Amino acid sequence: MGRSVPPIGPPERRRNQTLRELLDEMIDLARHLTNHVAELSPSELEYAHERMEWLAGEIWEHATRGAAEL
């Protein structure tokens, strides 16, 4: 009695909620671009490009945050 029951199913992958949100935003932006690129103005495309680069930088920072401590 008093034994713990192991969790059923795969372990929770979403330990870093901020990273998950950034990845979701990048995926949403990529999908939007894929579906609407022909309709976007050059300035909208430039903004999307800048946003994608910013997101990639933020994702890199969050994904490698603990690497310097290893």
PDB file of N, CA, C and O in Angstrom:
ATOM      1  N   MET A   1       0.854  -1.177   0.000  1.00  0.00           N
ATOM      2  CA  MET A   1       0.000   0.000   0.000  1.00  0.00           C
ATOM      3  C   MET A   1       0.896   1.235   0.000  1.00  0.00           C
ATOM      4  O   MET A   1       2.038   1.073   0.431  1.00  0.00           O
ATOM      5  N   GLY A   2       0.581   2.295  -0.371  1.00  0.00           N
ATOM      6  CA  GLY A   2       1.454   3.448  -0.378  1.00  0.00           C
ATOM      7  C   GLY A   2       2.407   3.480  -1.573  1.00  0.00           C
ATOM      8  O   GLY A   2       3.248   4.374  -1.665  1.00  0.00           O
ATOM      9  N   ARG A   3       2.288   2.527  -2.477  1.00  0.00           N
ATOM     10  CA  ARG A   3       3.125   2.542  -3.670  1.00  0.00           C
ATOM     11  C   ARG A   3       2.560   3.529  -4.678  1.00  0.00           C
ATOM     12  O   ARG A   3       1.345   3.638  -4.842  1.00  0.00           O
ATOM     13  N   SER A   4       3.442   4.238  -5.344  1.00  0.00           N
ATOM     14  CA  SER A   4       2.954   5.178  -6.353  1.00  0.00           C
ATOM     15  C   SER A   4       2.742   4.438  -7.664  1.00  0.00           C
ATOM     16  O   SER A   4       3.446   3.478  -7.976  1.00  0.00           O
ATOM     17  N   VAL A   5       1.784   4.892  -8.403  1.00  0.00           N
ATOM     18  CA  VAL A   5       1.452   4.292  -9.690  1.00  0.00           C
ATOM     19  C   VAL A   5       2.151   5.104 -10.771  1.00  0.00           C
ATOM     20  O   VAL A   5       1.992   6.324 -10.810  1.00  0.00           O
ATOM     21  N   PRO A   6       2.929   4.459 -11.661  1.00  0.00           N
ATOM     22  CA  PRO A   6       3.600   5.213 -12.721  1.00  0.00           C
ATOM     23  C   PRO A   6       2.572   5.827 -13.666  1.00  0.00           C
ATOM     24  O   PRO A   6       1.508   5.249 -13.884  1.00  0.00           O
ATOM     25  N   PRO A   7       2.882   6.993 -14.227  1.00  0.00           N
ATOM     26  CA  PRO A   7       1.945   7.631 -15.158  1.00  0.00           C
ATOM     27  C   PRO A   7       1.761   6.790 -16.408  1.00  0.00           C
ATOM     28  O   PRO A   7       2.684   6.113 -16.860  1.00  0.00           O
ATOM     29  N   ILE A   8       0.578   6.841 -16.950  1.00  0.00           N
ATOM     30  CA  ILE A   8       0.257   6.119 -18.174  1.00  0.00           C
ATOM     31  C   ILE A   8       0.474   7.065 -19.352  1.00  0.00           C
ATOM     32  O   ILE A   8       0.094   8.234 -19.291  1.00  0.00           O
ATOM     33  N   GLY A   9       1.076   6.566 -20.408  1.00  0.00           N
ATOM     34  CA  GLY A   9       1.291   7.369 -21.600  1.00  0.00           C
ATOM     35  C   GLY A   9       2.671   7.992 -21.613  1.00  0.00           C
ATOM     36  O   GLY A   9       3.464   7.798 -20.691  1.00  0.00           O
ATOM     37  N   PRO A  10       2.952   8.745 -22.670  1.00  0.00           N
ATOM     38  CA  PRO A  10       4.277   9.358 -22.798  1.00  0.00           C
ATOM     39  C   PRO A  10       4.468  10.466 -21.762  1.00  0.00           C
ATOM     40  O   PRO A  10       3.491  11.058 -21.302  1.00  0.00           O
ATOM     41  N   PRO A  11       5.709  10.749 -21.394  1.00  0.00           N
ATOM     42  CA  PRO A  11       5.959  11.826 -20.435  1.00  0.00           C
ATOM     43  C   PRO A  11       5.581  13.184 -21.024  1.00  0.00           C
ATOM     44  O   PRO A  11       5.578  13.352 -22.243  1.00  0.00           O
ATOM     45  N   GLU A  12       5.273  14.117 -20.194  1.00  0.00           N
ATOM     46  CA  GLU A  12       4.907  15.473 -20.635  1.00  0.00           C
ATOM     47  C   GLU A  12       6.100  16.116 -21.325  1.00  0.00           C
ATOM     48  O   GLU A  12       7.192  16.178 -20.759  1.00  0.00           O
ATOM     49  N   ARG A  13       5.893  16.590 -22.539  1.00  0.00           N
ATOM     50  CA  ARG A  13       6.978  17.210 -23.302  1.00  0.00           C
ATOM     51  C   ARG A  13       7.018  18.714 -23.126  1.00  0.00           C
ATOM     52  O   ARG A  13       8.013  19.343 -23.486  1.00  0.00           O
ATOM     53  N   ARG A  14       5.995  19.293 -22.596  1.00  0.00           N
ATOM     54  CA  ARG A  14       5.902  20.747 -22.545  1.00  0.00           C
ATOM     55  C   ARG A  14       6.397  21.298 -21.221  1.00  0.00           C
ATOM     56  O   ARG A  14       5.638  21.913 -20.471  1.00  0.00           O
ATOM     57  N   ARG A  15       7.662  21.077 -20.937  1.00  0.00           N
ATOM     58  CA  ARG A  15       8.231  21.596 -19.703  1.00  0.00           C
ATOM     59  C   ARG A  15       8.567  23.067 -19.823  1.00  0.00           C
ATOM     60  O   ARG A  15       8.573  23.779 -18.819  1.00  0.00           O
ATOM     61  N   ASN A  16       8.847  23.536 -21.021  1.00  0.00           N
ATOM     62  CA  ASN A  16       9.217  24.927 -21.242  1.00  0.00           C
ATOM     63  C   ASN A  16       8.095  25.597 -22.041  1.00  0.00           C
ATOM     64  O   ASN A  16       8.107  25.599 -23.272  1.00  0.00           O
ATOM     65  N   GLN A  17       7.142  26.155 -21.329  1.00  0.00           N
ATOM     66  CA  GLN A  17       5.954  26.731 -21.967  1.00  0.00           C
ATOM     67  C   GLN A  17       6.309  27.875 -22.912  1.00  0.00           C
ATOM     68  O   GLN A  17       5.704  28.003 -23.976  1.00  0.00           O
ATOM     69  N   THR A  18       7.275  28.702 -22.542  1.00  0.00           N
ATOM     70  CA  THR A  18       7.670  29.822 -23.401  1.00  0.00           C
ATOM     71  C   THR A  18       8.206  29.309 -24.735  1.00  0.00           C
ATOM     72  O   THR A  18       7.851  29.830 -25.792  1.00  0.00           O
ATOM     73  N   LEU A  19       9.049  28.300 -24.684  1.00  0.00           N
ATOM     74  CA  LEU A  19       9.586  27.725 -25.914  1.00  0.00           C
ATOM     75  C   LEU A  19       8.462  27.151 -26.772  1.00  0.00           C
ATOM     76  O   LEU A  19       8.452  27.344 -27.988  1.00  0.00           O
ATOM     77  N   ARG A  20       7.527  26.456 -26.157  1.00  0.00           N
ATOM     78  CA  ARG A  20       6.392  25.879 -26.887  1.00  0.00           C
ATOM     79  C   ARG A  20       5.585  26.980 -27.572  1.00  0.00           C
ATOM     80  O   ARG A  20       5.171  26.814 -28.719  1.00  0.00           O
ATOM     81  N   GLU A  21       5.355  28.098 -26.890  1.00  0.00           N
ATOM     82  CA  GLU A  21       4.589  29.197 -27.472  1.00  0.00           C
ATOM     83  C   GLU A  21       5.325  29.823 -28.652  1.00  0.00           C
ATOM     84  O   GLU A  21       4.709  30.144 -29.668  1.00  0.00           O
ATOM     85  N   LEU A  22       6.635  29.998 -28.524  1.00  0.00           N
ATOM     86  CA  LEU A  22       7.421  30.548 -29.634  1.00  0.00           C
ATOM     87  C   LEU A  22       7.391  29.620 -30.842  1.00  0.00           C
ATOM     88  O   LEU A  22       7.230  30.075 -31.975  1.00  0.00           O
ATOM     89  N   LEU A  23       7.543  28.327 -30.605  1.00  0.00           N
ATOM     90  CA  LEU A  23       7.478  27.357 -31.707  1.00  0.00           C
ATOM     91  C   LEU A  23       6.108  27.363 -32.367  1.00  0.00           C
ATOM     92  O   LEU A  23       6.007  27.309 -33.593  1.00  0.00           O
ATOM     93  N   ASP A  24       5.059  27.429 -31.564  1.00  0.00           N
ATOM     94  CA  ASP A  24       3.701  27.487 -32.124  1.00  0.00           C
ATOM     95  C   ASP A  24       3.510  28.737 -32.975  1.00  0.00           C
ATOM     96  O   ASP A  24       2.888  28.684 -34.036  1.00  0.00           O
ATOM     97  N   GLU A  25       4.046  29.861 -32.505  1.00  0.00           N
ATOM     98  CA  GLU A  25       3.917  31.102 -33.272  1.00  0.00           C
ATOM     99  C   GLU A  25       4.666  31.001 -34.602  1.00  0.00           C
ATOM    100  O   GLU A  25       4.170  31.460 -35.631  1.00  0.00           O
ATOM    101  N   MET A  26       5.853  30.404 -34.581  1.00  0.00           N
ATOM    102  CA  MET A  26       6.611  30.250 -35.816  1.00  0.00           C
ATOM    103  C   MET A  26       5.867  29.334 -36.796  1.00  0.00           C
ATOM    104  O   MET A  26       5.813  29.615 -37.993  1.00  0.00           O
ATOM    105  N   ILE A  27       5.307  28.259 -36.291  1.00  0.00           N
ATOM    106  CA  ILE A  27       4.539  27.349 -37.148  1.00  0.00           C
ATOM    107  C   ILE A  27       3.323  28.065 -37.729  1.00  0.00           C
ATOM    108  O   ILE A  27       3.031  27.920 -38.916  1.00  0.00           O
ATOM    109  N   ASP A  28       2.615  28.833 -36.909  1.00  0.00           N
ATOM    110  CA  ASP A  28       1.450  29.582 -37.397  1.00  0.00           C
ATOM    111  C   ASP A  28       1.852  30.579 -38.483  1.00  0.00           C
ATOM    112  O   ASP A  28       1.154  30.720 -39.487  1.00  0.00           O
ATOM    113  N   LEU A  29       2.963  31.261 -38.286  1.00  0.00           N
ATOM    114  CA  LEU A  29       3.430  32.224 -39.272  1.00  0.00           C
ATOM    115  C   LEU A  29       3.814  31.519 -40.574  1.00  0.00           C
ATOM    116  O   LEU A  29       3.489  32.003 -41.658  1.00  0.00           O
ATOM    117  N   ALA A  30       4.495  30.393 -40.476  1.00  0.00           N
ATOM    118  CA  ALA A  30       4.876  29.638 -41.673  1.00  0.00           C
ATOM    119  C   ALA A  30       3.639  29.169 -42.433  1.00  0.00           C
ATOM    120  O   ALA A  30       3.594  29.243 -43.661  1.00  0.00           O
ATOM    121  N   ARG A  31       2.648  28.691 -41.709  1.00  0.00           N
ATOM    122  CA  ARG A  31       1.392  28.257 -42.361  1.00  0.00           C
ATOM    123  C   ARG A  31       0.698  29.429 -43.042  1.00  0.00           C
ATOM    124  O   ARG A  31       0.216  29.304 -44.168  1.00  0.00           O
ATOM    125  N   HIS A  32       0.650  30.567 -42.357  1.00  0.00           N
ATOM    126  CA  HIS A  32       0.019  31.753 -42.931  1.00  0.00           C
ATOM    127  C   HIS A  32       0.737  32.166 -44.216  1.00  0.00           C
ATOM    128  O   HIS A  32       0.098  32.454 -45.228  1.00  0.00           O
ATOM    129  N   LEU A  33       2.061  32.190 -44.166  1.00  0.00           N
ATOM    130  CA  LEU A  33       2.827  32.558 -45.351  1.00  0.00           C
ATOM    131  C   LEU A  33       2.573  31.578 -46.498  1.00  0.00           C
ATOM    132  O   LEU A  33       2.394  31.987 -47.644  1.00  0.00           O
ATOM    133  N   THR A  34       2.561  30.305 -46.185  1.00  0.00           N
ATOM    134  CA  THR A  34       2.331  29.284 -47.209  1.00  0.00           C
ATOM    135  C   THR A  34       0.984  29.473 -47.889  1.00  0.00           C
ATOM    136  O   THR A  34       0.863  29.290 -49.101  1.00  0.00           O
ATOM    137  N   ASN A  35      -0.020  29.837 -47.115  1.00  0.00           N
ATOM    138  CA  ASN A  35      -1.379  29.965 -47.655  1.00  0.00           C
ATOM    139  C   ASN A  35      -1.690  31.326 -48.266  1.00  0.00           C
ATOM    140  O   ASN A  35      -2.638  31.446 -49.041  1.00  0.00           O
ATOM    141  N   HIS A  36      -0.900  32.370 -47.927  1.00  0.00           N
ATOM    142  CA  HIS A  36      -1.268  33.724 -48.350  1.00  0.00           C
ATOM    143  C   HIS A  36      -0.138  34.516 -48.998  1.00  0.00           C
ATOM    144  O   HIS A  36      -0.281  35.721 -49.203  1.00  0.00           O
ATOM    145  N   VAL A  37       0.969  33.878 -49.323  1.00  0.00           N
ATOM    146  CA  VAL A  37       2.125  34.619 -49.825  1.00  0.00           C
ATOM    147  C   VAL A  37       1.781  35.443 -51.072  1.00  0.00           C
ATOM    148  O   VAL A  37       2.295  36.550 -51.232  1.00  0.00           O
ATOM    149  N   ALA A  38       0.942  34.936 -51.937  1.00  0.00           N
ATOM    150  CA  ALA A  38       0.594  35.660 -53.170  1.00  0.00           C
ATOM    151  C   ALA A  38      -0.219  36.920 -52.891  1.00  0.00           C
ATOM    152  O   ALA A  38      -0.253  37.830 -53.719  1.00  0.00           O
ATOM    153  N   GLU A  39      -0.866  36.981 -51.742  1.00  0.00           N
ATOM    154  CA  GLU A  39      -1.728  38.116 -51.408  1.00  0.00           C
ATOM    155  C   GLU A  39      -1.017  39.197 -50.598  1.00  0.00           C
ATOM    156  O   GLU A  39      -1.561  40.287 -50.422  1.00  0.00           O
ATOM    157  N   LEU A  40       0.175  38.919 -50.109  1.00  0.00           N
ATOM    158  CA  LEU A  40       0.856  39.844 -49.220  1.00  0.00           C
ATOM    159  C   LEU A  40       1.660  40.879 -49.995  1.00  0.00           C
ATOM    160  O   LEU A  40       2.260  40.578 -51.027  1.00  0.00           O
ATOM    161  N   SER A  41       1.660  42.096 -49.479  1.00  0.00           N
ATOM    162  CA  SER A  41       2.446  43.170 -50.085  1.00  0.00           C
ATOM    163  C   SER A  41       3.919  42.978 -49.741  1.00  0.00           C
ATOM    164  O   SER A  41       4.250  42.229 -48.822  1.00  0.00           O
ATOM    165  N   PRO A  42       4.799  43.651 -50.471  1.00  0.00           N
ATOM    166  CA  PRO A  42       6.226  43.559 -50.137  1.00  0.00           C
ATOM    167  C   PRO A  42       6.532  43.965 -48.687  1.00  0.00           C
ATOM    168  O   PRO A  42       7.392  43.358 -48.048  1.00  0.00           O
ATOM    169  N   SER A  43       5.849  44.967 -48.173  1.00  0.00           N
ATOM    170  CA  SER A  43       6.101  45.382 -46.785  1.00  0.00           C
ATOM    171  C   SER A  43       5.602  44.330 -45.795  1.00  0.00           C
ATOM    172  O   SER A  43       6.221  44.119 -44.752  1.00  0.00           O
ATOM    173  N   GLU A  44       4.493  43.673 -46.112  1.00  0.00           N
ATOM    174  CA  GLU A  44       4.002  42.597 -45.244  1.00  0.00           C
ATOM    175  C   GLU A  44       4.957  41.398 -45.265  1.00  0.00           C
ATOM    176  O   GLU A  44       5.193  40.764 -44.236  1.00  0.00           O
ATOM    177  N   LEU A  45       5.497  41.101 -46.433  1.00  0.00           N
ATOM    178  CA  LEU A  45       6.468  40.018 -46.538  1.00  0.00           C
ATOM    179  C   LEU A  45       7.743  40.349 -45.766  1.00  0.00           C
ATOM    180  O   LEU A  45       8.314  39.486 -45.099  1.00  0.00           O
ATOM    181  N   GLU A  46       8.180  41.591 -45.859  1.00  0.00           N
ATOM    182  CA  GLU A  46       9.378  41.999 -45.117  1.00  0.00           C
ATOM    183  C   GLU A  46       9.140  41.895 -43.614  1.00  0.00           C
ATOM    184  O   GLU A  46      10.007  41.426 -42.878  1.00  0.00           O
ATOM    185  N   TYR A  47       7.972  42.330 -43.161  1.00  0.00           N
ATOM    186  CA  TYR A  47       7.649  42.211 -41.735  1.00  0.00           C
ATOM    187  C   TYR A  47       7.622  40.746 -41.312  1.00  0.00           C
ATOM    188  O   TYR A  47       8.146  40.399 -40.253  1.00  0.00           O
ATOM    189  N   ALA A  48       7.018  39.886 -42.124  1.00  0.00           N
ATOM    190  CA  ALA A  48       6.957  38.456 -41.803  1.00  0.00           C
ATOM    191  C   ALA A  48       8.362  37.860 -41.744  1.00  0.00           C
ATOM    192  O   ALA A  48       8.654  37.025 -40.888  1.00  0.00           O
ATOM    193  N   HIS A  49       9.223  38.293 -42.652  1.00  0.00           N
ATOM    194  CA  HIS A  49      10.610  37.814 -42.652  1.00  0.00           C
ATOM    195  C   HIS A  49      11.318  38.232 -41.355  1.00  0.00           C
ATOM    196  O   HIS A  49      11.982  37.415 -40.717  1.00  0.00           O
ATOM    197  N   GLU A  50      11.176  39.482 -40.979  1.00  0.00           N
ATOM    198  CA  GLU A  50      11.788  39.975 -39.747  1.00  0.00           C
ATOM    199  C   GLU A  50      11.228  39.250 -38.519  1.00  0.00           C
ATOM    200  O   GLU A  50      11.966  38.910 -37.595  1.00  0.00           O
ATOM    201  N   ARG A  51       9.936  39.024 -38.527  1.00  0.00           N
ATOM    202  CA  ARG A  51       9.303  38.318 -37.411  1.00  0.00           C
ATOM    203  C   ARG A  51       9.826  36.884 -37.309  1.00  0.00           C
ATOM    204  O   ARG A  51      10.107  36.395 -36.215  1.00  0.00           O
ATOM    205  N   MET A  52       9.952  36.216 -38.457  1.00  0.00           N
ATOM    206  CA  MET A  52      10.452  34.843 -38.485  1.00  0.00           C
ATOM    207  C   MET A  52      11.890  34.794 -37.951  1.00  0.00           C
ATOM    208  O   MET A  52      12.236  33.898 -37.182  1.00  0.00           O
ATOM    209  N   GLU A  53      12.719  35.751 -38.358  1.00  0.00           N
ATOM    210  CA  GLU A  53      14.095  35.788 -37.859  1.00  0.00           C
ATOM    211  C   GLU A  53      14.130  36.046 -36.359  1.00  0.00           C
ATOM    212  O   GLU A  53      14.916  35.426 -35.642  1.00  0.00           O
ATOM    213  N   TRP A  54      13.287  36.952 -35.879  1.00  0.00           N
ATOM    214  CA  TRP A  54      13.234  37.232 -34.444  1.00  0.00           C
ATOM    215  C   TRP A  54      12.796  35.988 -33.680  1.00  0.00           C
ATOM    216  O   TRP A  54      13.390  35.642 -32.659  1.00  0.00           O
ATOM    217  N   LEU A  55      11.762  35.321 -34.171  1.00  0.00           N
ATOM    218  CA  LEU A  55      11.291  34.100 -33.522  1.00  0.00           C
ATOM    219  C   LEU A  55      12.387  33.030 -33.486  1.00  0.00           C
ATOM    220  O   LEU A  55      12.576  32.362 -32.470  1.00  0.00           O
ATOM    221  N   ALA A  56      13.101  32.875 -34.595  1.00  0.00           N
ATOM    222  CA  ALA A  56      14.186  31.885 -34.639  1.00  0.00           C
ATOM    223  C   ALA A  56      15.246  32.206 -33.593  1.00  0.00           C
ATOM    224  O   ALA A  56      15.759  31.301 -32.934  1.00  0.00           O
ATOM    225  N   GLY A  57      15.575  33.473 -33.436  1.00  0.00           N
ATOM    226  CA  GLY A  57      16.542  33.882 -32.421  1.00  0.00           C
ATOM    227  C   GLY A  57      16.055  33.598 -31.014  1.00  0.00           C
ATOM    228  O   GLY A  57      16.812  33.110 -30.175  1.00  0.00           O
ATOM    229  N   GLU A  58      14.804  33.899 -30.757  1.00  0.00           N
ATOM    230  CA  GLU A  58      14.230  33.636 -29.430  1.00  0.00           C
ATOM    231  C   GLU A  58      14.175  32.136 -29.139  1.00  0.00           C
ATOM    232  O   GLU A  58      14.459  31.702 -28.023  1.00  0.00           O
ATOM    233  N   ILE A  59      13.810  31.357 -30.142  1.00  0.00           N
ATOM    234  CA  ILE A  59      13.758  29.903 -29.976  1.00  0.00           C
ATOM    235  C   ILE A  59      15.159  29.381 -29.666  1.00  0.00           C
ATOM    236  O   ILE A  59      15.327  28.548 -28.775  1.00  0.00           O
ATOM    237  N   TRP A  60      16.157  29.862 -30.391  1.00  0.00           N
ATOM    238  CA  TRP A  60      17.530  29.437 -30.149  1.00  0.00           C
ATOM    239  C   TRP A  60      17.933  29.756 -28.702  1.00  0.00           C
ATOM    240  O   TRP A  60      18.505  28.910 -28.015  1.00  0.00           O
ATOM    241  N   GLU A  61      17.637  30.957 -28.251  1.00  0.00           N
ATOM    242  CA  GLU A  61      17.988  31.358 -26.888  1.00  0.00           C
ATOM    243  C   GLU A  61      17.319  30.471 -25.847  1.00  0.00           C
ATOM    244  O   GLU A  61      17.966  30.039 -24.893  1.00  0.00           O
ATOM    245  N   HIS A  62      16.054  30.201 -26.017  1.00  0.00           N
ATOM    246  CA  HIS A  62      15.331  29.373 -25.045  1.00  0.00           C
ATOM    247  C   HIS A  62      15.773  27.916 -25.101  1.00  0.00           C
ATOM    248  O   HIS A  62      15.826  27.243 -24.071  1.00  0.00           O
ATOM    249  N   ALA A  63      16.088  27.432 -26.286  1.00  0.00           N
ATOM    250  CA  ALA A  63      16.482  26.026 -26.427  1.00  0.00           C
ATOM    251  C   ALA A  63      17.894  25.770 -25.897  1.00  0.00           C
ATOM    252  O   ALA A  63      18.195  24.664 -25.448  1.00  0.00           O
ATOM    253  N   THR A  64      18.758  26.781 -25.945  1.00  0.00           N
ATOM    254  CA  THR A  64      20.151  26.590 -25.529  1.00  0.00           C
ATOM    255  C   THR A  64      20.492  27.279 -24.216  1.00  0.00           C
ATOM    256  O   THR A  64      21.660  27.356 -23.835  1.00  0.00           O
ATOM    257  N   ARG A  65      19.500  27.767 -23.542  1.00  0.00           N
ATOM    258  CA  ARG A  65      19.712  28.547 -22.317  1.00  0.00           C
ATOM    259  C   ARG A  65      20.600  27.844 -21.291  1.00  0.00           C
ATOM    260  O   ARG A  65      21.469  28.492 -20.707  1.00  0.00           O
ATOM    261  N   GLY A  66      20.421  26.563 -21.052  1.00  0.00           N
ATOM    262  CA  GLY A  66      21.194  25.856 -20.041  1.00  0.00           C
ATOM    263  C   GLY A  66      22.516  25.300 -20.548  1.00  0.00           C
ATOM    264  O   GLY A  66      23.278  24.738 -19.761  1.00  0.00           O
ATOM    265  N   ALA A  67      22.816  25.437 -21.842  1.00  0.00           N
ATOM    266  CA  ALA A  67      24.019  24.830 -22.417  1.00  0.00           C
ATOM    267  C   ALA A  67      25.301  25.400 -21.811  1.00  0.00           C
ATOM    268  O   ALA A  67      26.274  24.665 -21.646  1.00  0.00           O
ATOM    269  N   ALA A  68      25.325  26.666 -21.483  1.00  0.00           N
ATOM    270  CA  ALA A  68      26.528  27.292 -20.935  1.00  0.00           C
ATOM    271  C   ALA A  68      26.850  26.768 -19.548  1.00  0.00           C
ATOM    272  O   ALA A  68      27.992  26.853 -19.095  1.00  0.00           O
ATOM    273  N   GLU A  69      25.842  26.226 -18.873  1.00  0.00           N
ATOM    274  CA  GLU A  69      26.036  25.735 -17.520  1.00  0.00           C
ATOM    275  C   GLU A  69      26.548  24.306 -17.496  1.00  0.00           C
ATOM    276  O   GLU A  69      26.961  23.826 -16.441  1.00  0.00           O
ATOM    277  N   LEU A  70      26.533  23.607 -18.636  1.00  0.00           N
ATOM    278  CA  LEU A  70      26.953  22.201 -18.676  1.00  0.00           C
ATOM    279  C   LEU A  70      28.439  22.038 -18.582  1.00  0.00           C
ATOM    280  O   LEU A  70      28.939  20.913 -18.602  1.00  0.00           O
TER     281      LEU A  70
END
